[in-house]
Amino acid sequence: MTALLFRDLKLSIRAGGGALVGVLFFLTVVAVIPFGVGPDLALLARIGPAIVWIGALLAALLGLDRLFQAERDDGALDLMLMQETPLVVTVLVKCLAHWLATSLPLVIASPLLGLFMNMSEKAIGATMLTLFVGTPAITLIGAVGAAVAVALPRGGLLVSILVLPLTIPVLIFGVSATYAAVEGPAPFMPPFLILIALTLFFAVIGPAAAALALRNTSD
C-alpha cells in the first residue's frame, strides 16, 4: 500500500501537471471574481470564503476521471481485483494519494487567495481549516464517480455530473462554518463537526461503493 501511494503520487504529478494545474485553475477562478464584482473591498471580504470554497471545489474535481483510468488502460486494475488486499483498502489509498497531490496544495494556496479577496486573518484561518477537513470528502465522493465512469471513453464530464450534486452538502457546511467563525452569532463548532462527520461518512461509504462499481465494471 505504501508503494501504491508513492506510485500514484508520482503519476499525479507527472500526468497533466497534477498539483500545479489544480492550483493554477484555483487561482484563475478566484482571480476573475473581483473583475466581475468590482473594486468593493468590503463586498470581496464578505463573499471571499464562499468564492475560495467554490474555487477549491471545482479545482478538486480536476483529474478525478483519471483516478482509475491508468490501471484500466495497462491492465493493473485486474491485478488489483485479484490481490489479497481488500479492494476497499486499495481504493482508500488511491484516494489519499489523489488528495495529497491535488487537494492539499489547494489548502496550502488558500491563504494567498484569501489575501487577494481582502479576507481577515481569522477568515483565512477558518477557510484553510474547513478546506483541510472538507476536501477529503470531495475526493472520496469523486472516487465513486470515477469508478462508475472508468470503462467509458470520455467519462470526465460524467464524473463531474455525478459528483457535483453530492458535494453540495460539503460546500454548504464548509462555508457555514467559515462564516460562523468570522461573523457569528452562530457557533462555529456545529457546522464544523457536521463537516467532519461528512468526511468520516464518505470515508466509509465512498471506498466501498467505488470498489463495488469497479467489480461490476470488470464483470
Secondary structure as the mmCIF struct_conf table of DSSP 4:
data_model
#
loop_
_struct_conf.conf_type_id
_struct_conf.id
_struct_conf.beg_label_comp_id
_struct_conf.beg_label_asym_id
_struct_conf.beg_label_seq_id
_struct_conf.end_label_comp_id
_struct_conf.end_label_asym_id
_struct_conf.end_label_seq_id
HELX_RH_AL_P HELX_RH_AL_P1 THR A 2 ARG A 14
HELX_RH_3T_P HELX_RH_3T_P1 ALA A 15 GLY A 17
TURN_TY1_P TURN_TY1_P1 GLY A 18 GLY A 18
HELX_RH_AL_P HELX_RH_AL_P2 ALA A 19 VAL A 37
BEND BEND1 PRO A 39 PRO A 39
HELX_RH_AL_P HELX_RH_AL_P3 LEU A 41 ALA A 60
TURN_TY1_P TURN_TY1_P2 LEU A 61 GLY A 63
HELX_RH_3T_P HELX_RH_3T_P2 LEU A 64 ARG A 66
TURN_TY1_P TURN_TY1_P3 LEU A 67 PHE A 68
HELX_RH_AL_P HELX_RH_AL_P4 GLN A 69 ASP A 74
TURN_TY1_P TURN_TY1_P4 GLY A 75 GLY A 75
HELX_RH_AL_P HELX_RH_AL_P5 ALA A 76 MET A 82
BEND BEND2 GLN A 83 THR A 85
HELX_RH_AL_P HELX_RH_AL_P6 LEU A 87 HIS A 98
HELX_RH_PI_P HELX_RH_PI_P1 TRP A 99 SER A 103
HELX_RH_AL_P HELX_RH_AL_P7 LEU A 104 PHE A 116
TURN_TY1_P TURN_TY1_P5 MET A 117 ASN A 118
HELX_RH_AL_P HELX_RH_AL_P8 GLU A 121 VAL A 148
TURN_TY1_P TURN_TY1_P6 ALA A 149 ALA A 151
BEND BEND3 LEU A 152 LEU A 152
TURN_TY1_P TURN_TY1_P7 PRO A 153 ARG A 154
HELX_RH_AL_P HELX_RH_AL_P9 GLY A 156 LEU A 166
TURN_TY1_P TURN_TY1_P8 THR A 167 THR A 167
HELX_RH_AL_P HELX_RH_AL_P10 ILE A 168 VAL A 182
TURN_TY1_P TURN_TY1_P9 GLU A 183 GLU A 183
BEND BEND4 PRO A 185 ALA A 186
BEND BEND5 PHE A 188 PHE A 188
HELX_RH_AL_P HELX_RH_AL_P11 MET A 189 SER A 218
#
